[in-house]
Every structure is written in structure tokens, then in C-alpha cells.
Amino acid sequence: MKAAVYTQYGPPDVVVQITDVEKPVPKDDELLIKVRAASVNPLDSHLTKGGPYIVRLLLRLGKPKIKRPGVDVAGQVEAVGKNVTQFKPGEAVFGLCKGAFAEYLCAPESALVVKPENITFEQAASVPVAALTALQGLRDKGHIQAGQKVLINGAAGGVGTFAVQIAKSFGAHVTAVCSTRNVDMVRSIGADHVIDYTQQDFTKTNPTNGEGYDIIFDNVSNHSLSKCRRLLNPKGINLMVGVLGGRGIISLLTRLVTALIWSRFISQKFVFFVAKLNKQDLTLLSELMATGKVTSVIDRCYRLNQVPEAIRYLSEQHARGKVVITLQ
Ligand SMILES: NC(=O)c1ccc[n+]([C@@H]2O[C@H](COP(=O)([O-])OP(=O)(O)OC[C@H]3O[C@@H](n4cnc5c(N)ncnc54)[C@H](OP(=O)(O)O)[C@@H]3O)[C@@H](O)[C@H]2O)c1
């Protein structure tokens, strides 16, 4: 079968190749999935690049062995191991599993849920990492409540488009930050107010009615924490979700240390988190998709042989929603 692999770190369009590998055989507690669609995340380019050189050095990461990018998958169950109880061959599923840019993969049943019939494989494959990040950030770390004011920086990307819709599904008032070309799109998925960052610096604006935001969901981290703090209400929470725009590991560490020191002295919270695979959350997202409360915004679809190009496109950091690999 064909799969995307890389055997050295570097730019995705140089190191990632589509090659023949052995078709996997499911273990007793695994399912064999025929992949119908997969989606690309910033993680894929971080992994193929091997992260910042200093991190590789500190972790003593040498040359990678054969590595397979891709973690978001949707497909059909082709076979099940003898201990699998929740799925049967022929069912359509989606979830999280390494090596998703391939014709087949094996995954444990804890990583997958049934795909609603009314959403496509491409829409389903867009969900796992991006929507779990939005859901777990807003609900578990932000403790979002109906009527709260939420600002989403980086609202037009994979995580941001889900964050806008999930915040709205909780009944929040959403202010979205994106560039001019995405203003109409983020409005169409529910944002109440949009700030075009090419025209206006959101940290220089006055939050709605002069009251602060309850949550800032920050995918970009391009403003100092003190500028963001000015926008928060006294109990507000700033979620440090991601870093875009070439700011490196030093900038991230500085923000983490600042947040740690501030936590002893100020009432607002600055929280860094990493989303986790959670089957219940995937089921909830599946329901939100099936009922149309949340939808995938898909920028581009690529074929399996275009995976290097797809990862490179996403790493330019201006995708509108999700970038998908289709194997239909
Ligand atoms: N903590 C976690 O568990 C977790 C999980 C997943 C991802 N992440 C991180 O979260 C971040 C976002 O992930 P993603 O999948 O959404 O990435 P993405 O899809 O590549 O995000 C691209 C989007 O970022 C927007 N953007 C770029 N520069 C911007 C700026 N200066 N101001 C506002 N928006 C800007 C772009 O909109 P415009 O074209 O309009 O500029 C584009 O739509 C990444 O750093 C990723 O590594 C963290």
C-alpha cells in the first residue's frame, strides 16, 4: 500500500515521500481502517522539521527512523481484531491515529468513533485535533459559560474555525480576529464581531461595552501577555493555545515563565494546555457535526501523492480552515 513517510528531518516538501509500505495487520484490540480522508495539522510540519534544532539537541533526537506523518483520520473499518467489540467491518469511523496519510492504518477502538452519515469523510477527518483543542480549551480550561465574552485570535485557521462555532454553541458572544479576506467567512460561522488585524490591533480596542473578555483563546501569541491582560476582566482567562508567525521556542518559554510568576500575584489566569485524545469528546463533536451546530471549514483538498505540498501549504500559516487529504 502507499503511505507518506520521512526518514530525515527537514522541510516537508523535501523529506516526505509517498512510497510503498507493508499493509498493516490489526492486533487483537485494533481495527484495520481503509483511509478515505485525513487532515493536516501544524504538528505534521513540526514533526517533519524535527522542531527547533535546540530542542532536537536537548532531547538527543538524531535521525528519525521511518516516520509516518498524519494523525487525523476518517475511513471505513475493513477488519477488526478478536477483542474489538464496538465496531464491525463496513462501518464508517473517524478519530486520531498516527500514520494517517496512508491507504490503510491500524488503530485501537479507543481512538475512534462512528462517523455521522450526513457528514463527508473529509469533514470528519477535519475534526479530531483542531476541534478537540477548541472544545477542551474553551470548556475544560476556559470554563466557558453562556453569555460570556470570548475573543478568538487566529479565528480563521483549523482550530480557530472550530473555536468560533464551539464558543457559539455554548452561548458565548464571540469576537474573532483574522485578516481581511477571512472576515466574511468567520462571520458566516457565527462570530458576533470581527476584528481585521490588518486594520486594527485587537489589544488597542475596547472590549464590548467596556467590560473585559472572560476568555481570550489565543492561537497566535503575537501580543505580549500584559497587553492581553488589559483586555481581560478581573476573573478572565487567557488560553495560550498556539504560536504562529515564526515566534520560536524562546518566546513560548518566556510566556510560560511570565504566566507562572503572575499566577501568584494577579486574579486573571494565563493557561497553557495541550489537547488530549478523549473518546467522549470525539462523540460529542460527532453529535455537534451531525446536528449542524458545528461544521468543518475546508480550505483545500489534496491527493495522497500531494501530502508534501499539503503540509507545506499549511505551514505557510494562512490556511482558511482545514487542509484535507482525500483518498476517495
Ligand atoms: N495546544 C494544543 O493542544 C494545540 C493543538 C492544535 C494546534 N495547536 C497550535 O495552535 C495554533 C493554531 O493551529 P491551527 O491548526 O489553527 O493552525 P492553522 O490552521 O495553520 O492556522 C492558520 C490561521 O492562522 C491565522 N493567522 C496567521 N497569522 C495571524 C495573525 N497575525 N493574527 C491572527 N490570525 C493569524 C491565519 O488567518 P489569516 O490568513 O486571516 O491571517 C490562518 O487562518 C498552532 O500554533 C498550532 O501548533 C495547539
The ligand as an ORCA input file, in Angstrom:
! r2SCAN-3c Opt
* xyz 0 1
  N      -2.411     23.410     22.439
  C      -2.796     22.423     21.632
  O      -3.169     21.322     22.071
  C      -2.807     22.666     20.146
  C      -3.485     21.788     19.293
  C      -3.530     22.076     17.924
  C      -2.868     23.191     17.438
  N      -2.171     23.987     18.302
  C      -1.481     25.185     17.821
  O      -2.463     26.175     17.612
  C      -2.050     27.044     16.559
  C      -3.165     27.124     15.524
  O      -3.359     25.829     14.933
  P      -4.221     25.713     13.605
  O      -4.365     24.274     13.296
  O      -5.428     26.566     13.716
  O      -3.214     26.396     12.563
  P      -3.535     26.930     11.102
  O      -4.769     26.296     10.574
  O      -2.287     26.798     10.301
  O      -3.801     28.495     11.348
  C      -3.756     29.320     10.239
  C      -4.560     30.553     10.515
  O      -3.827     31.438     11.359
  C      -4.258     32.752     11.037
  N      -3.228     33.733     11.347
  C      -1.949     33.757     10.907
  N      -1.332     34.866     11.401
  C      -2.258     35.545     12.143
  C      -2.228     36.756     12.900
  N      -1.135     37.520     12.969
  N      -3.351     37.122     13.562
  C      -4.484     36.373     13.505
  N      -4.575     35.234     12.770
  C      -3.467     34.822     12.115
  C      -4.499     32.706      9.541
  O      -5.545     33.618      9.239
  P      -5.285     34.801      8.210
  O      -4.964     34.135      6.887
  O      -6.585     35.538      8.243
  O      -4.103     35.555      8.720
  C      -4.908     31.275      9.251
  O      -6.293     31.156      9.016
  C      -0.740     26.446     16.015
  O       0.335     27.108     16.638
  C      -0.770     25.016     16.479
  O       0.510     24.466     16.626
  C      -2.144     23.766     19.623
*
